[in-house]
Amino acid sequence: MVSIEIEAFTRVEGNGGAEIVIENGHVKEAKVKIFEGPRFFELLTLGRHYYDVPDLEARICAICYLSHSVASVMGIERAFGVEVPEEIKLLRELALIGEFLESHALHLYLLVAPDLFGYADAIRMAHKHGEIVKEGITIKAFGNYIRETIGGREIHGINVKPGGFGRYPTVEELEKIEKNSEALLTFAKRSVGLFASQEFLGARAKYYVATDNYLYGNKLIASDGESFDYFEHIEERSLPYSFAKQSLYKGEVFMVGALPRLMLKGDMLTPIAKRLFEDHKEKLSRGYVSLNNLAQAIELVYTLERAKEIAGMLLDRGVKGENVPVEPREGEGIGYVEAPRGALIHHYRTDDKGRITYSNIITPTAFNHAMMELSLHEEARKRYGEMSESEFIQKMEEVARAFDPCISCSVHVVKL
């Protein structure tokens, strides 16, 4: 028995690697080792006043801080029975859109595109394909502008609050978002053609899971028709070689992310994105995890179209900028949000003083952990013995990158 070690995945967020175990010349198993140290965000929230919690949860990740902030706020509001008006819901959606633009552009143009063109990184790729890199950076910068405008800062913002926001956007800021969303659509549409050419890699998921609305919702839905709360069908388990848990849906491996979103919620897309989805639907339905990159490119189009829609609606009706009163009570609430990488869960219980008594967070990368292992195993079976070890490792890394893993987010506390 021998093993091939991938000491650290490159061009991903966080620290993780893999071990491909070979027995008698055949691939026996693949282990995704998430060895980034434990981060005690769930423990840190216990006993804290609810108002401080979303700002603390925003520190979980610099790339997807708004997803954590919004999921945290939604979980708290549901525990207290608070309903916010349409204006606040639209602004939260706009904030998530900014995050999708920033994160998807970073992943596609700077981390995945070098694989398509045969370069080690985007800097070397830029010498011959500078326009592609510039387009990606431009979309990413616009996403960061939205994040700063709605979230308060590009990184670890503290503007998303239970019941509303600390600050509301100005007319000028919304007009800029509306204008730039339209202008950048050309770049996003071009990216769809670029990532449609990627080869099929990895496994095909038996089940897809997502929230019941496009960017956030009240429940999870699955490709077998279920609508459910996560604890009804999602089972978490600890692993001896990973600080992140694994999740199964009804005992089976499943996938979250851009590809599941399109396949489960394609009818919710904006007009141009929906047309592009229909153009590529047959290919996407093949289900290989590498198609997650193409799905993200289509989502770039969706988010730009939707950002323009939301900015236009808010400009037409005017932003009132009024927060909803929040009265603490003993309760329980779950925030379901689509982070760029897939469904995200923030689950809280509170006491009558508004303090957190229970906290559970499940991130997209923790949901996808088992699917990553299955995909590496499937691809290794196809590739082992047909190429050099360096080429083999390169293909394994391409499979892992297709999930756009956020390894820092995935680490949980494990009670022994």
Phi, psi and omega in degrees: 000133177229168177220149174253120183262128167258100190298321179204128173297134177262156180056043170225166178272125177096183186245115178199160179212198182208158174231124176256115185267126181247127178232124180053039176081004181237147179288121182266313180199165175232134179241125173268114185260107177262100188253011172297137189299154180302142179233123198262046184295323178295316179295321183296335181279340185296129180084354181277153175290140186306326187294332181277342192292313180302323178293324176291315181296334178297340180279354180300322185211138176279335183277317184240044183295326182292325176301316179292318180299311183293317178298320179296313179299317180296319178297318179294314180299321180290327176295328182264359181070032182267131176245124181262155182285172183302322181303314181292321177298318179295319179292323176294320176297319179298320177299315179296324177299316177302320179294318177301314181299312181297313186288313180297319180296316177302311183296309187290308189280325187256335183253323183264319184307322177303328176296321182294325185258001175079035179244157180284335181198171184290334180294314178290324178297327184296338180298324180252339183232048184299326182295321179296315180297318180297319179298317179297317180294325179295315178296317180300317180296322178294319176301319178294326177297316178296317180299318179292320182294315184268321185273345178102328177210159175296324184233134175053047179292159183231030184266341180277119187235153171303125182090357178155229184221157173287326180216143179254151182291153178274168176301316182298320180293319178293322177296321178295318178297315180299315183293312184289330176300317178293317185294327185272356181300325180300315178299314183296317179297324179293327181295331180298315178297323181297312186273352173290344183273355184291144181288162178284126179224152174084193182264175175249127184289139175285324181230144168252146176226141180203173173284161187278348166243169194295311183253344170198170184194193181254343182212175167259151173235157181226164184290352174267009176095357181288145167236123194203160166278146191304323185288349180285326186226353180262127179244127177261146177218150179270157181232144181288343185248010185215140174279350175261144175280167171248152179236145175233147175254115185052037179081004184243154175290140181218176183225142169239163178133196185295317180297311174301322179300313181295317184289331179268333190227027181301334180288349179269357185290157174287165192304308183292317178299321180294321178295318178295322177298314179297323179298326185249010187298320181299317179293314180299326181292348175295332168085359180295144188295334178297339178290350174300330178292316176298319179299320177296322179297318176296324178292333173300317178295314180303312185293325177292317177298316183291324177299318178297317178301311184294314179300319179296316179298317181292325178291322181294318185269342183081141181268117179284324178069038182249124177280155178268135177300140179240119180250117180298147174201165174289127184189185181214136181209151180236130173260120178252116182226147170269107167285165179309327184269358178136190186297138181232137183240129167236118186237124182230152162238145184231157173264182185287352175264000181085018179266148182281126178250345179209138180216132175219130179235128173237124185258162181303320182292327174292320174300320186273357187304311180295322179293326175297317179296316178300318181292318177296321179296313180297314182292323178297321178300322181285328191259333188297132180088351182258356183205172179291163181297323180294320177292322178298312179297322178301316179294322178297320179292324177297322177297313180297319181296330182300333178283348185051054188293143173246086191292323180301321179295333194278345187287131182240166169279133177246122178272126180247000000 
